[in-house]
Amino acid sequence: MPGFKGQAENSVDSKGRVTVPSKMRKALNPEAEKSFTITRGFEECVHLYPMDRWREMEEEFAQLNPFNRETRHFMRTVLRWADEVSLDGQGRIKMPPRLVEFSGIDGTAFVIGSLDHIEIWDPDTFDDYLNEQPADYETVAERVMTV
């Protein structure tokens, strides 16, 4: 499966609709049926999972220990924010108002491919995130990619 990659800055209309970049739409598997689950991400962004990947994630969630307090907290958080959305004829999805508010997206969205999902950020929040990182890209790459 080709992964989502790249970035785009797109406008968000008054109804909360944002365009999914065409190269990311082309990476969708037919099994996703042009549908996604949208939910709260990390660092104040929104995660957009193609429906086929979300189904796999639900299977993974079902394997977690429900007697573990952190598991319950995680599940409640990710699922209470989750909603199903589909691409419209112009390649847009409608972001639920509560996710627009959570992410601080106002007028413009920064869309990033993240292999199995798409992240949607407020551009200023993303810039702040980058500026707050304690290590440079090269240092992080060395730490993460060491096998």
ROBA-621498 format. One record per residue: residue number from 1; residue in one letter; x, y, z of N, C-alpha, C, O in turn. Coordinates in Angstrom, 3 decimals. Atoms other than C-alpha are relative to their C-alpha. Example, Ala and Ser with C-alpha at 12.3 -4.5 7.8 and 13.67 -1.06 7.14 Angstrom:
residues 2
(pt 1; "a"; (0.890; -1.190; 0.000); (12.300; -4.500; 7.800); (0.900; 1.200; 0.000); (1.936; 1.181; 0.665))
(pt 2; "s"; (-0.820; -1.190; -0.060); (13.670; -1.060; 7.140); (-0.770; 1.090; 0.730); (-0.261; 2.198; 0.899))
//
This chain:
residues 147
(pt 1; "m"; (0.840; -1.180; 0.000); (0.000; 0.000; 0.000); (0.879; 1.235; 0.000); (1.738; 1.381; 0.870))
(pt 2; "p"; (-0.747; -1.261; -0.052); (1.430; 3.385; -0.903); (-0.486; 0.834; 1.177); (-1.678; 0.870; 1.484))
(pt 3; "g"; (0.357; -0.804; -1.165); (1.517; 5.681; 2.081); (-0.273; 1.444; -0.367); (0.057; 1.903; -1.460))
(pt 4; "f"; (0.239; -1.426; 0.170); (0.397; 9.252; 2.479); (1.288; 0.748; 0.295); (1.946; 0.487; 1.302))
(pt 5; "k"; (-1.197; -0.821; -0.198); (3.240; 11.741; 2.105); (-0.222; 1.362; -0.620); (-1.151; 1.570; -1.401))
(pt 6; "g"; (0.093; -1.346; 0.539); (3.796; 15.367; 1.309); (-0.768; 0.932; 0.916); (-1.161; 0.567; 2.024))
(pt 7; "q"; (0.688; -1.027; -0.772); (2.139; 18.537; 2.507); (-0.728; 0.942; -0.942); (-0.384; 1.074; -2.116))
(pt 8; "a"; (0.744; -1.006; 0.757); (-0.342; 21.129; 1.354); (-0.646; 0.944; 0.997); (-0.970; 0.558; 2.120))
(pt 9; "e"; (0.732; -0.969; -0.809); (-1.900; 24.265; 2.742); (-1.263; 0.345; -0.770); (-1.209; 0.850; -1.891))
(pt 10; "n"; (1.285; -0.196; 0.665); (-5.588; 24.524; 1.932); (-0.922; 0.840; 0.853); (-0.807; 0.878; 2.078))
(pt 11; "s"; (0.980; -0.797; -0.741); (-8.404; 26.832; 2.854); (-1.055; -0.914; 0.620); (-1.300; -2.026; 0.153))
(pt 12; "v"; (1.112; 0.674; -0.656); (-11.177; 25.744; 5.181); (-1.191; 0.941; -0.140); (-1.125; 2.102; 0.265))
(pt 13; "d"; (1.138; -0.886; 0.210); (-14.593; 27.065; 4.255); (-0.833; 0.142; 1.271); (-0.531; -0.472; 2.294))
(pt 14; "s"; (0.824; -0.305; -1.171); (-17.282; 28.312; 6.621); (-0.740; -1.226; 0.539); (-1.212; -1.213; 1.676))
(pt 15; "k"; (0.647; 1.241; -0.441); (-18.771; 24.795; 6.795); (1.002; -1.003; 0.567); (0.634; -2.122; 0.925))
(pt 16; "g"; (-1.026; 0.889; -0.548); (-15.467; 23.312; 7.989); (0.523; -1.020; -0.998); (1.096; -2.036; -0.602))
(pt 17; "r"; (-0.473; 0.938; 1.017); (-14.658; 21.609; 4.698); (1.421; 0.360; -0.424); (1.756; 1.522; -0.650))
(pt 18; "v"; (-1.387; -0.172; 0.428); (-11.023; 21.089; 3.746); (0.285; -1.030; -1.087); (-0.185; -2.166; -1.022))
(pt 19; "t"; (-0.349; 0.888; 1.104); (-9.618; 19.583; 0.559); (1.122; -0.938; 0.405); (2.130; -0.515; 0.971))
(pt 20; "v"; (-1.064; 0.979; -0.139); (-7.617; 16.389; 0.808); (0.793; 0.075; -1.303); (0.214; -0.103; -2.375))
(pt 21; "p"; (-0.789; -0.156; 1.227); (-4.718; 16.881; -1.659); (-0.168; -1.184; -0.957); (-0.278; -2.332; -0.528))
(pt 22; "s"; (0.257; 1.047; 1.007); (-5.160; 14.949; -4.919); (1.003; -1.140; 0.089); (0.622; -2.297; -0.084))
(pt 23; "k"; (-0.974; 1.103; -0.081); (-1.905; 12.998; -4.484); (-0.279; -0.893; 1.206); (0.054; -2.078; 1.182))
(pt 24; "m"; (0.377; 0.825; -1.148); (-3.164; 11.827; -1.081); (-1.270; -0.791; -0.310); (-1.408; -1.940; 0.108))
(pt 25; "r"; (1.213; 0.735; 0.401); (-6.562; 10.913; -2.519); (0.373; -1.177; -0.893); (-0.246; -2.239; -0.816))
(pt 26; "k"; (-0.434; 1.087; 0.885); (-4.755; 8.833; -5.137); (0.627; -1.157; 0.776); (0.642; -2.286; 0.288))
(pt 27; "a"; (-0.609; 1.044; -0.825); (-3.004; 6.895; -2.343); (-1.040; -0.821; 0.763); (-0.693; -1.817; 1.397))
(pt 28; "l"; (1.056; 0.744; -0.686); (-6.363; 5.733; -0.948); (-0.215; -1.360; -0.646); (-0.258; -1.473; -1.871))
(pt 29; "n"; (0.365; 1.320; 0.504); (-7.075; 2.040; -1.286); (-1.479; -0.005; -0.358); (-2.268; 0.691; 0.281))
(pt 30; "p"; (1.423; 0.094; 0.332); (-10.364; 1.170; -2.986); (-0.844; -0.478; 1.190); (-2.016; -0.117; 1.303))
(pt 31; "e"; (0.717; 0.521; -1.165); (-11.331; -0.641; 0.255); (-0.428; 1.113; 0.962); (-1.341; 0.921; 1.766))
(pt 32; "a"; (0.374; -1.125; -0.863); (-11.483; 2.747; 2.002); (-1.322; 0.623; -0.439); (-1.972; 1.322; 0.338))
(pt 33; "e"; (1.266; -0.490; 0.537); (-14.466; 3.607; -0.215); (-0.152; 1.516; 0.136); (-1.250; 2.020; 0.368))
(pt 34; "k"; (-0.023; -1.466; -0.078); (-13.473; 7.312; -0.148); (-0.518; 0.516; 1.338); (-1.017; 1.638; 1.431))
(pt 35; "s"; (0.463; -0.369; -1.335); (-14.331; 7.369; 3.556); (1.142; -0.064; 0.999); (2.113; -0.798; 0.815))
(pt 36; "f"; (-1.019; -0.104; -1.038); (-12.306; 8.192; 6.651); (-0.656; -0.002; 1.373); (-1.850; 0.262; 1.518))
(pt 37; "t"; (0.356; -0.334; -1.373); (-12.507; 8.219; 10.393); (0.904; 1.153; 0.388); (2.125; 1.080; 0.248))
(pt 38; "i"; (-0.729; -1.180; -0.432); (-11.488; 11.610; 11.701); (-0.068; 0.036; 1.523); (-1.128; -0.195; 2.103))
(pt 39; "t"; (-0.031; -0.021; -1.451); (-10.405; 11.954; 15.319); (1.096; 0.927; 0.501); (1.911; 1.440; -0.266))
(pt 40; "r"; (-1.023; -0.821; -0.641); (-8.293; 13.895; 17.750); (1.349; -0.678; -0.181); (1.491; -1.885; 0.016))
(pt 41; "g"; (-1.357; 0.494; 0.103); (-4.601; 13.524; 17.087); (0.808; 0.436; 1.200); (0.262; 0.700; 2.271))
(pt 42; "f"; (-0.903; -0.431; -1.054); (-1.600; 14.462; 19.156); (0.513; 1.398; -0.350); (0.447; 1.819; -1.505))
(pt 43; "e"; (-0.528; -1.352; 0.190); (-0.047; 17.930; 19.622); (-0.985; 0.927; -0.704); (-0.587; 1.713; -1.563))
(pt 44; "e"; (1.046; -0.890; 0.509); (-3.337; 19.665; 18.756); (-0.251; -0.097; -1.498); (-0.634; 0.890; -2.128))
(pt 45; "c"; (0.372; 0.183; 1.401); (-3.750; 18.209; 15.285); (-1.141; -1.004; -0.080); (-1.535; -1.599; 0.923))
(pt 46; "v"; (1.084; 0.926; 0.273); (-6.493; 16.103; 13.738); (0.567; -1.135; -0.843); (1.353; -0.895; -1.760))
(pt 47; "h"; (-0.413; 1.158; 0.786); (-5.907; 12.577; 12.414); (-1.159; -0.453; -0.880); (-2.311; -0.508; -0.450))
(pt 48; "l"; (0.968; 0.450; 0.992); (-7.698; 11.358; 9.314); (0.465; -1.374; -0.494); (1.459; -1.477; -1.213))
(pt 49; "y"; (-0.366; 1.367; 0.359); (-7.598; 7.558; 8.854); (-0.925; -0.514; -1.097); (-2.145; -0.414; -0.968))
(pt 50; "p"; (0.865; 0.624; 1.000); (-8.822; 5.865; 5.670); (-0.784; -1.135; 0.674); (-0.282; -1.778; 1.596))
(pt 51; "m"; (0.877; 0.951; -0.670); (-11.685; 3.546; 6.559); (0.602; -1.408; 0.067); (0.394; -2.112; 1.056))
(pt 52; "d"; (-0.600; 1.335; -0.058); (-9.750; 0.382; 5.668); (1.045; -0.085; 1.113); (1.123; -1.101; 1.803))
(pt 53; "r"; (-0.981; -0.019; -1.083); (-6.932; 1.350; 8.046); (-0.697; 0.101; 1.351); (-0.266; -0.537; 2.311))
(pt 54; "w"; (0.724; -0.144; -1.253); (-9.427; 2.386; 10.745); (-0.576; -1.348; 0.441); (-0.567; -1.668; 1.629))
(pt 55; "r"; (0.520; 1.335; -0.355); (-11.018; -1.079; 10.592); (1.092; -0.854; 0.629); (0.845; -1.580; 1.592))
(pt 56; "e"; (-1.137; 0.726; -0.592); (-7.576; -2.568; 11.261); (0.286; 0.507; 1.409); (0.558; -0.281; 2.314))
(pt 57; "m"; (-0.257; -0.579; -1.317); (-7.095; -0.178; 14.167); (-1.046; -0.457; 1.014); (-0.716; -0.729; 2.169))
(pt 58; "e"; (1.033; 0.472; -0.915); (-10.432; -1.193; 15.669); (0.295; -1.430; 0.446); (0.053; -1.780; 1.601))
(pt 59; "e"; (-0.391; 1.357; -0.378); (-9.228; -4.805; 15.588); (1.139; 0.033; 1.020); (1.156; -0.755; 1.965))
(pt 60; "e"; (-1.094; -0.154; -0.962); (-6.044; -3.701; 17.373); (-0.535; 0.494; 1.346); (-0.105; 0.020; 2.397))
(pt 61; "f"; (0.597; -0.517; -1.243); (-8.103; -1.749; 19.931); (-0.689; -1.126; 0.773); (-0.617; -1.180; 2.001))
(pt 62; "a"; (0.729; 1.090; -0.647); (-10.183; -4.854; 20.627); (0.928; -0.957; 0.745); (0.485; -1.698; 1.622))
(pt 63; "q"; (-0.975; 0.879; -0.653); (-6.997; -6.673; 21.676); (0.601; 0.628; 1.258); (1.300; -0.051; 2.010))
(pt 64; "l"; (-0.555; -0.666; -1.176); (-6.103; -4.104; 24.347); (-0.708; -0.458; 1.268); (-1.856; -0.901; 1.232))
(pt 65; "n"; (0.518; 0.449; -1.288); (-6.628; -4.898; 28.018); (-0.979; 1.031; 0.579); (-0.555; 2.112; 0.989))
(pt 66; "p"; (0.975; -0.969; -0.506); (-9.888; -3.216; 29.142); (0.070; 0.183; 1.519); (-0.578; 1.079; 2.059))
(pt 67; "f"; (-0.147; -0.132; -1.443); (-8.902; -3.730; 32.791); (1.111; 0.978; 0.374); (1.293; 1.304; 1.547))
(pt 68; "n"; (-1.072; -0.956; -0.216); (-5.977; -1.330; 32.372); (-0.569; 1.414; -0.082); (-1.222; 1.772; -1.061))
(pt 69; "r"; (0.544; -1.367; -0.084); (-6.840; 2.243; 33.401); (0.450; 0.864; -1.184); (-0.358; 1.601; -1.749))
(pt 70; "e"; (-0.492; -0.812; 1.125); (-4.614; 3.837; 30.709); (-0.654; -0.420; -1.313); (-0.938; 0.425; -2.162))
(pt 71; "t"; (0.684; 0.480; 1.196); (-6.190; 1.650; 28.032); (-1.387; 0.616; -0.086); (-1.781; 1.116; -1.140))
(pt 72; "r"; (1.353; -0.574; 0.002); (-9.669; 2.808; 29.038); (0.036; 1.494; -0.308); (-0.783; 1.994; -1.079))
(pt 73; "h"; (-0.118; -1.441; 0.259); (-8.572; 6.446; 29.069); (0.303; 0.255; -1.480); (-0.323; 1.108; -2.110))
(pt 74; "f"; (-0.348; -0.158; 1.410); (-6.965; 6.121; 25.635); (-1.211; -0.285; -0.892); (-1.529; 0.500; -1.785))
(pt 75; "m"; (1.136; 0.386; 0.831); (-9.986; 4.320; 24.162); (-1.126; 1.042; 0.077); (-1.711; 1.412; -0.941))
(pt 76; "r"; (1.058; -1.011; -0.140); (-12.458; 6.831; 25.581); (0.357; 1.271; -0.760); (-0.499; 1.883; -1.400))
(pt 77; "t"; (-0.416; -1.235; 0.659); (-10.425; 9.726; 24.236); (-0.056; -0.132; -1.511); (-0.679; 0.692; -2.181))
(pt 78; "v"; (-0.064; 0.116; 1.455); (-9.778; 8.459; 20.727); (-1.387; -0.244; -0.597); (-1.697; 0.286; -1.664))
(pt 79; "l"; (1.300; 0.336; 0.577); (-13.296; 7.093; 20.218); (-1.060; 1.080; 0.205); (-1.954; 1.226; -0.628))
(pt 80; "r"; (1.022; -1.038; -0.181); (-15.295; 9.965; 21.690); (0.172; 1.144; -0.995); (-0.792; 1.834; -1.325))
(pt 81; "w"; (-0.251; -1.042; 0.997); (-13.649; 12.351; 19.223); (-0.229; -0.510; -1.424); (-0.294; 0.293; -2.355))
(pt 82; "a"; (0.052; 0.598; 1.335); (-14.054; 9.934; 16.276); (-1.340; 0.239; -0.694); (-2.400; 0.246; -0.068))
(pt 83; "d"; (1.182; -0.191; 0.829); (-16.487; 10.557; 13.453); (0.342; -0.509; -1.401); (1.503; -0.490; -1.809))
(pt 84; "e"; (-0.224; 0.447; 1.375); (-16.921; 9.155; 9.959); (-0.282; 1.150; -0.967); (-1.274; 1.866; -0.832))
(pt 85; "v"; (0.160; -1.024; 1.033); (-16.473; 11.489; 6.985); (0.318; -0.623; -1.354); (1.061; -1.601; -1.437))
(pt 86; "s"; (-0.255; 0.481; 1.360); (-16.461; 10.950; 3.226); (0.408; 1.164; -0.884); (0.057; 2.315; -0.627))
(pt 87; "l"; (-0.381; -1.012; 0.982); (-14.932; 12.809; 0.325); (-1.234; 0.427; -0.786); (-2.045; -0.406; -1.191))
(pt 88; "d"; (1.080; -0.480; 0.859); (-17.375; 15.014; -1.527); (0.506; 0.048; -1.440); (1.628; -0.378; -1.713))
(pt 89; "g"; (-0.356; -0.048; 1.424); (-17.306; 15.611; -5.291); (1.216; 0.844; -0.319); (1.827; 0.674; -1.374))
(pt 90; "q"; (-1.182; -0.831; 0.208); (-14.542; 18.203; -4.917); (1.207; -0.486; 0.799); (2.208; 0.224; 0.896))
(pt 91; "g"; (-1.136; 0.555; -0.742); (-12.281; 15.969; -2.805); (0.170; 0.597; 1.383); (1.276; 0.614; 1.923))
(pt 92; "r"; (-0.062; -0.607; -1.334); (-13.149; 17.670; 0.495); (-0.649; -0.918; 1.025); (-1.502; -1.747; 0.707))
(pt 93; "i"; (0.677; 0.625; -1.127); (-14.038; 16.306; 3.894); (-0.492; 1.119; 0.912); (0.079; 2.209; 0.942))
(pt 94; "k"; (0.530; -0.978; -0.948); (-16.121; 18.119; 6.491); (0.502; -0.356; 1.381); (0.221; -1.434; 1.905))
(pt 95; "m"; (-0.517; 0.208; -1.347); (-14.347; 18.487; 9.804); (-1.087; 0.344; 1.015); (-1.703; 1.405; 0.919))
(pt 96; "p"; (0.975; -0.332; -1.042); (-16.655; 18.278; 12.836); (0.424; 1.255; 0.759); (1.612; 1.448; 1.017))
(pt 97; "p"; (-0.337; -1.253; -0.694); (-16.853; 21.641; 14.650); (0.863; -0.203; 1.250); (1.754; 0.605; 1.514))
(pt 98; "r"; (-0.782; 0.201; -1.224); (-15.453; 20.185; 17.889); (1.473; -0.272; -0.312); (2.344; 0.080; 0.483))
(pt 99; "l"; (-1.401; 0.231; 0.384); (-12.289; 19.056; 16.039); (0.634; 1.262; -0.566); (1.830; 1.495; -0.389))
(pt 100; "v"; (-0.502; -1.299; 0.470); (-11.950; 22.428; 14.326); (0.397; 0.836; 1.213); (1.457; 1.462; 1.230))
(pt 101; "e"; (-0.273; -0.768; -1.211); (-12.139; 24.033; 17.759); (1.222; -0.557; 0.747); (2.091; 0.207; 1.166))
(pt 102; "f"; (-1.122; 0.626; -0.687); (-9.729; 21.522; 19.359); (1.336; 0.367; -0.646); (2.304; 0.684; 0.044))
(pt 103; "s"; (-1.251; -0.215; 0.724); (-7.104; 22.058; 16.659); (0.320; 1.472; -0.231); (1.447; 1.808; -0.596))
(pt 104; "g"; (-0.221; -1.425; 0.222); (-7.534; 25.831; 16.414); (0.058; 0.376; -1.468); (0.529; 1.460; -1.811))
(pt 105; "i"; (-0.028; -0.280; 1.438); (-7.916; 25.613; 12.645); (-1.023; 1.079; -0.311); (-2.196; 0.971; 0.046))
(pt 106; "d"; (0.873; -1.136; 0.288); (-9.340; 28.876; 11.370); (0.344; 0.569; -1.373); (1.246; 1.396; -1.502))
(pt 107; "g"; (-0.193; -0.558; 1.331); (-9.516; 29.562; 7.660); (1.001; -0.730; -0.870); (0.810; -0.811; -2.084))
(pt 108; "t"; (-1.029; 0.704; 0.764); (-6.422; 27.593; 6.610); (0.409; -1.258; 0.753); (0.547; -1.245; 1.976))
(pt 109; "a"; (-0.446; 1.264; -0.582); (-5.375; 23.989; 7.203); (1.302; -0.430; -0.662); (1.472; -0.308; -1.875))
(pt 110; "f"; (-1.254; 0.568; 0.488); (-1.918; 22.491; 6.865); (-0.183; -1.509; 0.036); (-0.386; -2.083; 1.106))
(pt 111; "v"; (0.290; 1.425; 0.145); (-2.323; 18.909; 5.598); (1.305; -0.737; -0.260); (2.051; -0.397; -1.179))
(pt 112; "i"; (-1.263; 0.738; 0.084); (0.517; 16.412; 6.081); (-0.285; -1.486; -0.136); (-1.110; -2.031; 0.598))
(pt 113; "g"; (0.085; 1.446; 0.105); (0.821; 12.823; 4.910); (0.877; -0.655; 1.054); (2.019; -0.246; 1.263))
(pt 114; "s"; (-0.735; 0.715; -1.056); (1.894; 10.428; 7.690); (-0.140; -1.510; -0.178); (-0.564; -2.221; 0.733))
(pt 115; "l"; (0.054; 1.407; 0.391); (2.062; 7.043; 5.946); (-1.406; -0.588; 0.041); (-2.070; -0.645; -0.994))
(pt 116; "d"; (1.301; 0.676; -0.041); (-1.124; 5.335; 7.207); (-1.156; 0.942; 0.316); (-2.310; 0.516; 0.356))
(pt 117; "h"; (1.056; -0.975; -0.272); (-3.035; 8.525; 8.018); (0.446; 1.383; -0.470); (1.583; 1.581; -0.899))
(pt 118; "i"; (-0.252; -1.392; 0.383); (-3.252; 12.232; 7.259); (-0.175; 0.846; 1.250); (-1.108; 0.638; 2.026))
(pt 119; "e"; (0.130; -0.934; -1.114); (-2.655; 14.966; 9.813); (-0.464; 1.344; -0.546); (-0.023; 1.785; -1.608))
(pt 120; "i"; (0.494; -1.324; 0.371); (-4.515; 18.281; 9.644); (0.301; 0.935; 1.165); (-0.118; 0.694; 2.297))
(pt 121; "w"; (-0.483; -0.939; -1.011); (-2.999; 21.224; 11.526); (-0.437; 1.419; -0.319); (-0.688; 1.761; -1.474))
(pt 122; "d"; (0.003; -1.440; 0.177); (-3.524; 24.891; 12.054); (1.442; 0.366; -0.357); (2.352; -0.067; 0.350))
(pt 123; "p"; (-1.376; -0.291; 0.411); (-0.450; 26.319; 10.230); (0.862; 0.633; 1.099); (2.033; 0.278; 1.238))
(pt 124; "d"; (-0.783; -0.631; -1.074); (0.643; 28.501; 13.174); (0.329; -0.994; 1.109); (1.429; -0.972; 1.661))
(pt 125; "t"; (-0.244; 1.021; -1.021); (0.269; 25.620; 15.629); (1.098; -0.941; -0.465); (1.943; -1.350; 0.332))
(pt 126; "f"; (-1.051; 0.876; 0.516); (2.417; 23.450; 13.351); (1.360; 0.693; 0.065); (2.350; 0.066; 0.441))
(pt 127; "d"; (-1.264; -0.747; -0.105); (5.106; 26.164; 13.163); (0.491; 0.025; 1.445); (1.679; -0.169; 1.702))
(pt 128; "d"; (-0.374; 0.015; -1.416); (5.055; 26.414; 16.973); (0.533; -1.363; 0.402); (1.531; -1.460; 1.116))
(pt 129; "y"; (-0.450; 1.370; -0.290); (5.374; 22.630; 17.208); (1.435; -0.207; -0.492); (2.278; -0.723; 0.242))
(pt 130; "l"; (-1.356; 0.171; 0.545); (8.435; 22.653; 14.937); (1.026; 0.783; 0.808); (2.118; 0.281; 1.077))
(pt 131; "n"; (-0.931; -0.850; -0.743); (10.055; 25.497; 16.873); (0.257; -0.492; 1.422); (1.282; -0.160; 2.017))
(pt 132; "e"; (-0.146; 0.508; -1.368); (9.537; 23.712; 20.209); (0.815; -1.284; 0.087); (1.121; -1.743; 1.188))
(pt 133; "q"; (-0.714; 1.274; -0.042); (11.421; 20.567; 19.201); (1.402; 0.190; 0.571); (2.147; 1.059; 0.120))
(pt 134; "p"; (-1.280; -0.184; -0.688); (14.467; 20.114; 21.468); (1.225; -0.428; -0.808); (2.340; 0.010; -0.525))
(pt 135; "a"; (-1.141; 0.482; 0.787); (16.629; 18.352; 18.870); (-0.237; 0.292; -1.473); (-1.378; 0.387; -1.925))
(pt 136; "d"; (0.137; -0.249; 1.428); (17.354; 19.036; 15.224); (-0.349; -1.295; -0.742); (-0.251; -2.388; -0.184))
(pt 137; "y"; (0.444; 1.115; 0.829); (16.164; 16.763; 12.419); (1.041; -1.109; -0.082); (0.703; -2.285; 0.051))
(pt 138; "e"; (-1.063; 0.985; 0.141); (19.529; 15.030; 11.978); (0.172; -0.819; 1.271); (0.339; -2.037; 1.209))
(pt 139; "t"; (-0.154; 0.704; -1.287); (19.816; 14.166; 15.680); (-1.159; -0.956; 0.237); (-0.963; -2.095; 0.660))
(pt 140; "v"; (1.184; 0.856; -0.175); (16.279; 12.822; 15.817); (0.065; -1.192; -0.950); (-0.226; -2.320; -0.551))
(pt 141; "a"; (-0.093; 1.093; 0.969); (16.818; 10.781; 12.636); (1.001; -1.055; 0.462); (0.748; -2.253; 0.338))
(pt 142; "e"; (-1.001; 0.943; -0.484); (19.943; 9.227; 14.109); (-0.562; -0.841; 1.154); (-0.357; -2.054; 1.189))
(pt 143; "r"; (0.567; 0.732; -1.145); (18.120; 8.277; 17.333); (-1.089; -0.965; -0.425); (-1.122; -2.110; 0.025))
(pt 144; "v"; (1.157; 0.803; 0.385); (14.987; 6.967; 15.660); (0.385; -1.132; -0.946); (-0.132; -2.242; -0.820))
(pt 145; "m"; (-0.299; 0.974; 1.057); (16.549; 5.118; 12.733); (1.128; -0.965; 0.345); (1.484; -1.808; -0.479))
(pt 146; "t"; (-1.050; 0.924; -0.389); (19.289; 3.329; 14.646); (-0.613; -1.358; 0.297); (-1.539; -1.480; 1.099))
(pt 147; "v"; (0.517; 1.374; -0.237); (18.695; -0.421; 14.519); (1.017; -0.845; 0.707); (0.760; -2.016; 0.987))
//
